[in-house]
Amino acid sequence: MFCDTPGGAQASATVYTMVEMAKAHGLNVEKYLTFLLEKRPHAGMTDAELAKLAPWSDEARAYCGYAQQTAFI
């Protein structure tokens, strides 16, 4: 509805997914998105590098203020 190209729709879906994953893992969403933008993930990263950016990683939890209580969808 708000995306006029398939690429725009894919980008929106990716951002919405990252927001919901951060929420589900008890992270501060704004800090998590900042964390991702600072790390600038790209297609050339190894699986190990990408794993450090996941919302369940120790690095993301330390940066984003992990809350012990998580919400499962």
Helices and strands as residue ranges (DSSP letters): H 6-24, H 29-39, H 47-51, H 58-64
